[in-house]
């Protein structure tokens, strides 16, 4: 991955209180010319596939969306 300036990460949360878990991970790879050269998004199944309704109302991700998604450990590796 030559000529990469930075990688930006963003997450959507499934839980509002500690411990916080995520339900989506996104990243964009930016080159030395400040151009986005790649963008990826991964749905993540939080523990017990629990997504708090108030957060679903914000980001639109429902438990049905993450039902078949891998957990965070699987995606991160």
C-alpha angles and dihedrals in degrees: 000000000000122000095024114150097186147329118231120209129199130179136193114215128228096191130041099202132056125314090046119200130190132228099188137029122195131181139180125198115215124196130215090272091058091251121140104238100176138011126190134181128192129189111221126203108227119213110294086002088269117162116175112239094230090058093045086056090057103043101019096232113138131192088252088062094055097037093104097029121114121251122257095263091057094050096043094055 
